[in-house]
Every structure is written in structure tokens, then in C-alpha cells.
């Protein structure tokens, strides 16, 4: 009775080098894809509606996940302006909270743009919360 020995693959330094090169190429490709999506969002932004902003955010998410330099710049910006970056960080999480971020930003814009007597989002929220 003869048993065949399973062949063990010997990993070499060239295999590790090839994996590293492929990983870097993929990372660079994703960064370029993210930058292209950001450029597309900038082109779409002048059109009516909020079409450009979500596209820009998706492109930035791709770039931030794959570029160490962009991530460092983002952290520096976050330390300088934490209130501005917090909503973006909430959207970059694994399970992003899209509706709460949208609502919070809507309230901020309403507070900046409308006088106190013309703001209606807070009144609607209070009316809705009382019914529960």
C-alpha cells in the first residue's frame, strides 16, 4: 500500500514581492477610481438637486480607504475642524447613519439660512415626537 505525500508549496520571496506589487497596483487603481468619481461629482454639482454631493462623498470614501497620504491629511483636517468633519466620519463607518447625518446637516443649514420665525424643521420634529 502506497500513500502519496501531498505536495507542499514552498513560498518564496518572489511570491511575497508579487503579492505586494499587485496590492499596490490595486490600491493605486482604487485611488484613481475615487479621484475620477470625485471629478464626476464636481461636474454634476452645478445641475439642479443634490446629485453632486453624494457622488463626491462616495469618491472621497474610496480615496480615504486606500490612500495613506489622504488619510493623514484627513486626520489633520479633523483635528483642526472637528465639527465640520464629524458628519463625514459618521458616513465613513462600516454601517453609516445616513438619515441622522442628513437630518443634522439639514438643521444646521436651516439655522444658518432662515430666521428663527421661519424655521419649520424643529416645529415638525416637536409635533411628531409629541404624538408618540
C-alpha positions, 0 to 999 in steps of 0.5 A: 500500500502506497500513500502519496505525500501531498505536495507542499508549496514552498513560498518564496520571496518572489511570491511575497514581492508579487503579492505586494506589487499587485496590492499596490497596483490595486490600491493605486487603481482604487485611488484613481477610481475615487479621484475620477468619481470625485471629478464626476461629482464636481461636474454634476454639482452645478445641475439642479438637486443634490446629485453632486454631493453624494457622488463626491462623498462616495469618491472621497470614501474610496480615496480615504480607504486606500490612500495613506497620504489622504488619510493623514491629511484627513486626520489633520483636517479633523483635528483642526475642524472637528465639527465640520468633519464629524458628519463625514466620519459618521458616513465613513463607518462600516454601517453609516447613519445616513438619515441622522447625518442628513437630518443634522446637516439639514438643521444646521443649514436651516439655522444658518439660512432662515430666521428663527420665525421661519424655521419649520424643521424643529416645529415638525420634529416637536409635533411628531415626537409629541404624538408618540 
